[in-house]
């Protein structure tokens, strides 16, 4: 059975990001995490990381939709020489 909680080192490896980037995600609340023990070591629940990843996919899809050029111009044929 996979572990329920991941270290920030695990998160950096899974997302291929730096440690400061992982800390920033946690501190901003963008990636929910909890602090454990007296030294406040961060742990991210595996399901929360998966939810974060899915949310990033959704945002990327939405951004791609906005960035996709809209072709509202009338069709001018295929652009082949024989159509000209």
Secondary structure, DSSP 8 states (H G I E B T S, - for coil): ---SEEEHHHHHHHHT--HHHHHHHHHHTSS--EEETTTTEEEEEHHHHHHHHHHHHHHHHHHHHHHS----S-------GGG-
